Amino acid sequence: MGGGHVKKALITGITGQDGSYLAEFLIAQGYVVHGIIRRSSSFNTQRIRHIYQDPHEDRPRLVLHYGDSLDSESLMRVLHKVQPDEVYNLGAQSHVRVSFDLPTYTADVVYLGTVRLLEALRTLDRPVRFYQASSSEMYGGVTTEALDESSPLVPRSPYAVAKVAAYYQTINHRQAYAMFACNGVLFNHESPRRGETFVTRKITRGLAQIVAGREQYLYLGNLAARRDWGFAGDYVEAMWRMLQHDVADDYVVATGETHSVQEFLDYCAGLVGLDSAACVRVDPIYFRPTEVDHLLGNPAKALRVLGWRPRTTFRQLAAMMLAADLDSVGVDPRRFEALHGFIPDPEPR
């Protein structure tokens, strides 16, 4: 870490999928990680519970602070207390379908929350490197071409519109105030820690419930939609690499492959000997008012400039998620030969 200085990172959205993997990664790099969590009447820290301080360590490796992206004062208070070297803004209302029902709230959290954080950073008297979680949804899925940093942004949901605004706000702060601020335009990234309302996790969890005899059918929306799916554990390394580079810039993070929801479903069903056609029902309630049909990323810049590359294949990702969900409902994944190499680690999901 150089000169004995222990780096400090602050993560918004630390209780989410990406926040938990990023916290693990940064701790492994020697950081002390601070996270902002919202006050709640119930615990929502299950994804990070396993990385709290080891009692044999002489300093905490994970420190949590109450705050909210809707509250500038709380952001400023935490920043001044922590004095971080790096800030990763991962907090959001991140469900695209829900953003149609909650457009104002989504805009407030996703866009104005980013503005509040950027402005709070400007009050610090030290240089801080800032990462903004941008999204492939900003492209709108209006083309089948591989999308890169120069591709046009055509947002097709309130979530995507808010992400576009936050993306440009990050660039504006970089240019106007010489802030080290980067956008990571991440294409879909999944894991056993993915929220249960996202389609990949709906599929693996639903199939596990069927195998366990708890459910008969799995209800899904647009099976023809195509996505560039990677593993969240791989993608957080790209976030970190952006902030270690000499120059602040924006990067697409993706696998360069696209697969349909139907493909993901069929592959997972086949792993446990199910017929996807027999156990799936399509429900129009899960369709979006404006669909994003096709997303494919071109990560050439990240590969070339950052030296980052995805390590987990589409099939490995699907098998990993399915094995974890089978385990969570009491079904031993080793019952299925194709899942023998994907026995989940004993950690919260």
N, C-alpha and C positions, 0 to 999 in steps of 0.2 A: 504493500500500500504506500510505501515511500515515506521516509522521515518519521516513522512511528505514528503517523496520523491515521486514526481509524475513521474511515469514511462513514458518513451517516446518510441514509436514504429515507425519504418520506414517501409513503404510498397512500394515495386515496383509493378506495375500493379494495382494500387489503383483504377483506373477508370474502371476496369473489374468487372465481376460478383463477384468473390471471394474477390477482394479487397474492394468492397463496403460493403459486409456483414461483413468482418473482421474489417473494420474501425468502423462500428456500434457496433460490439461486444466489441472491445477494449475500445471505448469511454464509453460504459456502465460499464466497469470495472474500469474506472477512469483514463485511459491513455490519454495523448496528442498524437494524431496520426499525423505523417508526411507522405506524399506521394510523390513519384517521378512521374512526368508526362512529356511526350514529348511535345515539342513545336509544335503546329499545327495551321493551318490557320482557323480551325473551332473548336468550343467547343466540347469536348468529355467527359465532366464531369457530364453528366446527371444522372448517377447512384449514384453519391455522393453529388449532389447539395443540397439535403434535409438535409444533416448532417453538413453543414457549421456552423460556430459559431452562437450560440444563442446570440442576442444582449444584453441579461440580464446577460450573463456570464462574469466573470472578466478575463478570459484567453481563448485563442483560443483552440478549441478542435480538429481542423483539419487544418493543414498547408501544402500547396502544394509547391513543388520545381521543377524547370525544370531540367531534366537530361535524360540520355539515357544509356541503357545497352551496347550500342556500343561504349560508350565514357568513358574511365576509369577516365579521369580528372573530369568529371561532377559527377561521383559516389563518388570520393574521396572528392570533394568539399562539397557535400551535407552531407556526413557522418561526416566530421569534423565540419560542422556547427551545425548539429542536435545533435551529441553525443548520439545516441540512446541506450536504454537498450536492445532492441530486433529489429531484422530485419527479415522481411518476404519477401522472393523473389518469387513473384507471376507473375512477368512480363514475357511474352513469346509471340512468334508467335504460338498460341495454336491450330490452326486448322489442323488436321491430313491430310485431303485431300489436303489442300493448300501446305503443306510441300513437297509434291511430285513436285509441280511446282516451289517452292522456297527453294530448299534444302540447298543452301549455306547460304542464309539469315537466315533460321531457325536454322542452326547450330551456326551461329554467335550470334544470340540473345539468344537462349536457352542454349547452352553449354558455349560458350566463355563469354557470358554475366554473367553467374554464376561465372566463373573463375575471371572475372574482379571485381565482387562484393566481392568475398571471399578475393581476394588479397587487395582490398581497405580496408576491415575490419581489415586486419593485420597491417595497418598503424596507427590504433587508439591505444591510450595508456590506454584503459579501456576494461574490458571484455564485450563482446556483445554476446547475444544468437541469433543464426541464424536458420531460417527455410527455407528449400528448397522444393518447390512444385514439387514433383515427380509425376509420372503418371502410371496408370494401363496399358497404352499402351506399357510400357516397357516389359510386359510379352508376348505380341505377339499373345495372343488368340489361342495358339497351343494345348491347353488342356481344357477339361471341368471341371477339378478339381478346388476346391476352392484354391485360390492363397494367400500365406502369405509371410512373410519377407524372407523365405528361398527358395522360388520358383525360378527356373531359369529365367533369363531375355533373351527374344528372340525378340528383336525389329523388327518390320515389316514396318516401315515408317521412313523417315528422321526425323520427329518429335520425334519418339520413340528412335531412335539412339542418338539424341542429349540429350534427357532426361536421358538415361542410362549414358552417359558420365558425365552429371552434377551430377547425383546421386553418382557416384563413386568419382567425384572430391570433393563433400561435405564430403564423408567419409574420403578421403585422407587428407583433411585439418583438420578434427577432430583428426585423428590419428597422423599426422605429427606435428601439431602446438597446440595440446590440446585445440582446439576451441570447444565451445559448439555449435555444428552444427547437425541439425536433418533433416532427409528426411521424409516427409509425402507422402506415396504412395497412392494418392487418386484415387479411382475408380470414374466412371462418376458421376458428381453432377450437378444438374440442378436447375432452379428457373425461375420466371418471368423475371429476369434480364439476363438470358442466351442470348448469341449472336444469332441473327436470322439465321445464317448459320448452326447452330448445329441442329441435326436431331429432337430432342425433341421439340425445339422451332419452327423449320420449320413446325412440325405437328400442334402444338397448334395455331400458327399464321395463318397457311394455312387454318385450319378448321374454325377459326374465320372469315377469309376473305370470305370463302364460305357461312357461315351462314349470313354474312352481305350482300351477293349478289355481292361482288366485284370480286370474282373469281369463276371459274367453277371446276377447278381441282387443285390438290396438287401433285407436282412432287417429287418423292423420289428415293432412291437407294436401297441398300440391306435390304429388310424387314425381312430377317431371322437372321440378326446379333443380338446377345444377349448381354446385358449389365447389370451391377450391378449399378442401378440408385439410388442416394440419393439426399437429399436437401442440396444445398450449404450453407444455413444458419445454418444447423446442423454441417457441416464439418469444418467450420472455428473455432468452439470451440475446435475441436481436434487439430488444428494447435497450438492454444494458450496453450492447456494443455501440448503439447510436450515440450514447452519452459519453463513451470513451474516445470517440473519434475527435480529431483536431478541429473539425468544422461542423457546425450545426447544419443539418439538412433534413430532408424528408425521404422516407423509404417505403416501398411496397414490401410486405412480408407475406410470402405465399409459397405454395409447393410447385406451382406451374402445372398442376393437373386438375381436371374437373370431373366430378362424378355426380350423378343424380341421386335424389332422395330414394328413388326406387332401387338404385344400385346398392346404396348403403343398407336398405331394408333387406333386399334379397341376400346379400352376402351374410349379414348377421343371422337371418333366419336359417340359412343353410348351415351355419356353424353349429346350430342346436337341433337340426333335423326338422325344422318347421316349414310348412308351405306358406309363404307370405301372402298369397292370394286368399288363402282360407282364413287367416287370422287377422287381416287388416280390413278396416272399414274407412272409406274416405268421407269426411264430414266437412261440408262447406264452411262451417264456422271457423275453421282453421285457415281459410284462404284470406289473403290480404286484399284490401280494396284496390291497391295497385301492386301487382306482383313484380318481383325481381326474378327473372327466369334463368339467368345465366351469369355466373361470376367466375372469372379465371384470371389469376394474377401472374405477372411477370416479375420475379424477384431478382432479375439480373443485377440490378444496381446494388442491392444488399449483399449478394454473393460476391460481387467484384470489389466493392468499397469496404464493406465491413468484414468480409471473410466468413459470413454466416451461411449456414445451409441447414435445411430440415433433415432430421435423421430418422423420423418415424414415418412409415408408409401408410397409405390409406387403409390397407387391410390390417396392419398392426394396430392402428388406432382403433378401428372398429372392434377388433378382437379384445383389446385391452379394456374398452368400455363395457363390452358385453360380459366379460369375465367378472369385472368388478360388480356389475349389477346382479349377476347370478349369485355371487357371494353374499351380497347384501340382503337377498331374500332367502338365504339358507340353502341354496343349491350349489353343490361343489362343482366348480368349472371343470375339474378333472374328469367329470363324467363324459365330457366331450373331447375327443382326441385332439381336435384342431385348437383347443384352448389350453392345452397342457403348458405351453410356454408363456401364458399370460396370467398366472395366479397372482391376484392383487396383493400389494403390500398391506400389512395391518395398520391402516391409518384411517382417520375420519374421512367420509365422503359427503 
